[in-house]
Amino acid sequence: MPFVHDSADPLPWWLPRTYRWVADVPRKACAWEFLRRNPEYRAAWVASQSGQRLEQRTSGITIVNGAHSDAAARRWGLLGLFEDPDRDARHANVLWSTTVHPAVLPVVVVANSARGEQDLLPLSGYRCRTTIYVDPDGRQHVLFAQGGRFLQLEVKSGSVFSSGRLLPDVLASTAPVAVRTQTVRQLTDLAACRDLRASLYRPHAQGRRLIEVLQALDGERAGASRRDIAVALFGEERVRRGWRGANMRNRVRNAVRRGVALMNGGYVQFLK
């Protein structure tokens, strides 16, 4: 198959193993997978200041100062920082705005009241990646990321750089009760287990269907014919027997259409 391979993907689009991991990640990871394929987003990333932002790394934590915030990132539902579209959801650090992702958990930093009292959630020593973003208004945002799983916090008061207890402020959350309850569980589990355990981050129920959509979209982006996309999805033998019928052609066409729609803004549905 003489198609140009997009450098955004580590393996060629026509190989099924390129996408198998998508079946195991939550909805939020799927949002990033479609956004990062958007050609306008990729061009905006290249033109952005985020690509040249200054980062400080200490004790396994990446700190990004708000002076390098890029307002153009908000067009895509991001908090103020572009993320590199060449990083798939397993390696990306994506900070979403609460306007599209209400499940961001508000927290407050409370000074320890007793001598020797331990911080509920110190920010170092985790097996997951930790990013702290200080926006232009001085508000702090914390992202924990690991294998396509994400937990994002917005600090409503206090500072994560001071000693204290990091506590959820559930009354400030706009997320549904069930979502608030789950994010608090995830925060508590992170404090206890030091990583984002997969058991608390349910894979997207349509993950396997989205694999087909992503693969069809990538074939379309690479300039492949619909028949060759079908071969990648279903195998040469099935296509040889079924391509003349309408069902297979319609399935490929619908997968491409859905992929394009999700890439061009529909991805926000995975953040609700």
C-alpha positions as CSV (number, residue, x, y, z in Angstrom):
1,M,0.0,0.0,0.0
2,P,2.0,3.0,-1.2
3,F,0.5,5.6,1.2
4,V,2.3,8.3,3.0
5,H,2.5,7.6,6.7
6,D,1.6,10.5,9.0
7,S,4.4,11.1,11.6
8,A,1.6,11.6,14.2
9,D,1.2,7.9,14.4
10,P,3.9,5.5,15.5
11,L,2.8,2.7,13.2
12,P,1.2,2.8,9.7
13,W,-2.5,3.4,9.6
14,W,-3.3,0.2,7.8
15,L,-2.0,-2.1,10.5
16,P,-4.7,-3.0,13.1
17,R,-2.1,-3.1,16.0
18,T,-1.6,0.6,15.6
19,Y,-5.0,1.2,17.2
20,R,-5.5,-1.7,19.7
21,W,-4.6,0.3,22.7
22,V,-7.5,2.7,22.1
23,A,-10.0,0.1,23.3
24,D,-8.4,0.4,26.8
25,V,-8.5,4.2,27.4
26,P,-11.3,6.4,28.8
27,R,-13.5,8.9,26.9
28,K,-11.2,11.9,27.5
29,A,-8.3,10.1,25.8
30,C,-10.5,9.6,22.7
31,A,-11.2,13.4,22.6
32,W,-7.5,14.1,22.2
33,E,-7.1,11.4,19.6
34,F,-9.5,13.1,17.3
35,L,-8.4,16.7,18.0
36,R,-4.7,15.9,17.4
37,R,-5.6,14.7,13.8
38,N,-7.2,18.0,12.9
39,P,-5.0,19.8,10.3
40,E,-6.0,23.2,11.5
41,Y,-5.0,22.3,15.0
42,R,-1.7,20.9,13.9
43,A,-1.0,24.1,12.0
44,A,-2.0,26.2,15.1
45,W,0.4,24.1,17.2
46,V,3.3,24.9,14.9
47,A,2.4,28.6,15.0
48,S,1.8,28.7,18.7
49,Q,4.1,30.0,21.4
50,S,3.3,26.8,23.4
51,G,5.8,24.9,21.3
52,Q,8.6,27.2,22.5
53,R,7.3,27.6,26.1
54,L,9.7,27.5,29.0
55,E,9.1,24.7,31.4
56,Q,10.7,24.0,34.8
57,R,11.1,20.4,35.8
58,T,11.8,19.4,39.4
59,S,11.2,16.2,41.4
60,G,9.4,14.7,38.5
61,I,7.0,17.6,38.1
62,T,6.7,19.9,35.0
63,I,5.8,23.5,35.9
64,V,4.5,25.8,33.1
65,N,4.2,29.5,33.7
66,G,1.2,31.4,32.5
67,A,3.3,34.0,30.8
68,H,3.4,31.4,27.9
69,S,-0.3,30.9,27.7
70,D,-1.7,31.0,24.2
71,A,-5.3,32.3,23.9
72,A,-5.7,30.6,20.5
73,A,-5.6,27.2,22.3
74,R,-9.0,28.0,23.8
75,R,-10.6,27.7,20.4
76,W,-10.0,24.0,20.7
77,G,-11.3,23.7,24.3
78,L,-7.9,23.7,25.8
79,L,-7.1,25.6,29.0
80,G,-4.5,27.9,27.4
81,L,-1.7,25.6,26.3
82,F,-1.3,23.7,23.0
83,E,-0.2,20.1,23.3
84,D,2.0,18.5,20.7
85,P,-0.3,16.6,18.3
86,D,2.5,14.0,17.6
87,R,1.9,12.7,21.1
88,D,-0.9,10.2,21.3
89,A,-3.1,10.0,24.4
90,R,-0.7,7.7,26.2
91,H,2.0,10.3,26.2
92,A,0.2,13.6,26.0
93,N,-0.4,16.1,28.8
94,V,-3.7,17.8,27.8
95,L,-5.3,20.4,30.0
96,W,-8.9,21.0,29.0
97,S,-11.0,24.1,29.9
98,T,-14.0,23.6,32.2
99,T,-16.2,25.0,29.5
100,V,-15.9,21.7,27.6
101,H,-14.8,19.4,30.5
102,P,-16.8,20.0,33.6
103,A,-15.3,16.9,35.3
104,V,-12.2,19.0,36.2
105,L,-12.1,18.7,40.0
106,P,-11.9,21.9,42.1
107,V,-9.6,21.6,45.1
108,V,-8.3,23.9,47.9
109,V,-5.0,23.9,49.7
110,V,-5.6,23.9,53.5
111,A,-2.7,24.6,55.9
112,N,-1.9,21.7,58.2
113,S,-3.5,22.4,61.6
114,A,-1.5,19.9,63.7
115,R,2.2,19.5,64.0
116,G,3.4,16.5,62.1
117,E,0.1,16.3,60.1
118,Q,0.9,14.9,56.7
119,D,-0.1,16.4,53.3
120,L,-3.1,14.6,51.9
121,L,-1.6,14.8,48.5
122,P,2.1,15.8,48.1
123,L,2.8,16.4,44.4
124,S,6.0,14.3,44.0
125,G,6.9,10.7,44.1
126,Y,4.2,9.4,41.7
127,R,4.5,6.9,38.9
128,C,2.3,9.1,36.7
129,R,3.3,12.4,35.0
130,T,2.5,15.5,36.9
131,T,2.1,18.9,35.3
132,I,1.4,22.2,37.1
133,Y,0.1,25.1,34.9
134,V,-0.1,28.6,36.4
135,D,-2.4,30.6,34.2
136,P,-2.1,34.3,33.5
137,D,-4.4,35.1,36.4
138,G,-2.2,33.1,38.8
139,R,-4.6,30.2,39.1
140,Q,-3.0,26.8,39.4
141,H,-4.0,23.7,37.5
142,V,-2.7,20.3,38.1
143,L,-2.7,17.4,35.7
144,F,-1.8,13.8,36.5
145,A,-1.4,11.6,33.3
146,Q,-0.6,8.0,32.8
147,G,-1.3,5.6,29.9
148,G,-4.2,7.6,28.5
149,R,-5.7,8.2,32.0
150,F,-6.0,11.7,33.2
151,L,-7.0,13.5,36.5
152,Q,-7.2,17.3,36.2
153,L,-7.5,19.6,39.2
154,E,-8.2,23.3,39.5
155,V,-6.9,25.0,42.6
156,K,-9.5,27.4,43.9
157,S,-7.5,28.7,46.9
158,G,-4.1,28.3,48.3
159,S,-1.0,27.2,46.5
160,V,0.3,23.7,45.7
161,F,3.8,25.0,46.2
162,S,3.2,25.4,49.9
163,S,2.9,22.8,52.6
164,G,-0.7,21.8,53.3
165,R,-3.5,19.4,52.5
166,L,-5.0,19.3,49.0
167,L,-8.7,18.8,49.5
168,P,-11.6,18.4,46.9
169,D,-14.0,21.3,46.9
170,V,-17.0,19.4,45.6
171,L,-19.5,22.3,46.1
172,A,-17.5,24.3,43.5
173,S,-17.8,21.6,40.9
174,T,-20.3,21.9,38.0
175,A,-20.1,18.2,37.1
176,P,-23.0,15.8,37.7
177,V,-22.9,14.2,41.2
178,A,-21.8,10.8,39.8
179,V,-18.9,12.4,38.0
180,R,-17.9,14.4,41.1
181,T,-18.0,11.3,43.3
182,Q,-15.8,9.4,40.8
183,T,-13.2,12.1,40.5
184,V,-12.9,12.4,44.3
185,R,-12.4,8.6,44.4
186,Q,-9.7,8.9,41.8
187,L,-8.0,11.7,43.8
188,T,-8.1,9.6,47.0
189,D,-6.8,6.5,45.3
190,L,-4.0,8.5,43.7
191,A,-2.9,9.7,47.2
192,A,-2.9,6.1,48.5
193,C,-1.5,4.2,45.5
194,R,0.8,6.8,43.9
195,D,-0.5,6.2,40.4
196,L,-3.7,6.4,38.2
197,R,-4.9,2.8,38.5
198,A,-6.7,1.6,35.4
199,S,-9.6,0.1,37.5
200,L,-10.8,3.6,38.3
201,Y,-10.7,4.8,34.7
202,R,-13.3,2.9,32.8
203,P,-12.5,2.4,29.0
204,H,-14.8,4.1,26.7
205,A,-17.7,1.8,25.9
206,Q,-17.4,2.5,22.2
207,G,-13.7,2.2,22.1
208,R,-13.6,-0.7,19.7
209,R,-16.0,1.1,17.3
210,L,-13.8,4.2,17.6
211,I,-10.8,2.1,16.5
212,E,-12.6,1.5,13.1
213,V,-13.4,5.2,12.9
214,L,-9.9,6.4,13.7
215,Q,-8.4,3.9,11.2
216,A,-10.8,5.0,8.4
217,L,-10.1,8.6,9.2
218,D,-6.3,8.1,9.0
219,G,-6.7,6.3,5.7
220,E,-8.7,9.2,4.3
221,R,-6.1,11.7,5.6
222,A,-3.4,9.6,3.9
223,G,-5.2,9.7,0.5
224,A,-6.2,6.1,0.4
225,S,-9.1,4.9,-1.6
226,R,-12.3,3.7,0.2
227,R,-11.6,0.2,-1.0
228,D,-8.1,0.2,0.4
229,I,-9.5,1.5,3.7
230,A,-11.9,-1.4,3.7
231,V,-9.0,-3.8,3.1
232,A,-7.3,-2.4,6.2
233,L,-10.5,-2.7,8.2
234,F,-11.8,-6.0,7.1
235,G,-9.1,-7.9,5.2
236,E,-8.5,-8.6,1.5
237,E,-10.7,-11.7,1.4
238,R,-13.8,-10.1,2.9
239,V,-13.5,-7.1,0.7
240,R,-13.1,-9.3,-2.4
241,R,-16.3,-11.0,-1.6
242,G,-18.3,-8.1,-0.3
243,W,-17.2,-4.8,-1.9
244,R,-19.7,-4.9,-4.7
245,G,-22.5,-4.9,-2.2
246,A,-23.6,-1.6,-0.5
247,N,-23.2,-2.6,3.1
248,M,-19.4,-2.6,3.2
249,R,-19.1,0.6,1.2
250,N,-21.6,2.3,3.4
251,R,-19.8,1.2,6.5
252,V,-16.5,2.7,5.3
253,R,-18.2,5.9,4.2
254,N,-20.0,6.3,7.5
255,A,-16.8,5.6,9.4
256,V,-14.9,8.3,7.5
257,R,-17.8,10.8,7.9
258,R,-18.0,10.2,11.6
259,G,-14.2,10.5,12.0
260,V,-14.2,13.8,10.1
261,A,-17.1,15.1,12.3
262,L,-15.3,14.1,15.5
263,M,-12.0,15.6,14.3
264,N,-13.7,18.9,13.4
265,G,-15.2,19.7,16.9
266,G,-17.3,16.6,17.7
267,Y,-14.5,15.4,20.0
268,V,-15.9,17.6,22.8
269,Q,-18.7,15.0,23.3
270,F,-16.1,12.7,24.9
271,L,-15.4,15.4,27.6
272,K,-19.0,15.8,28.8
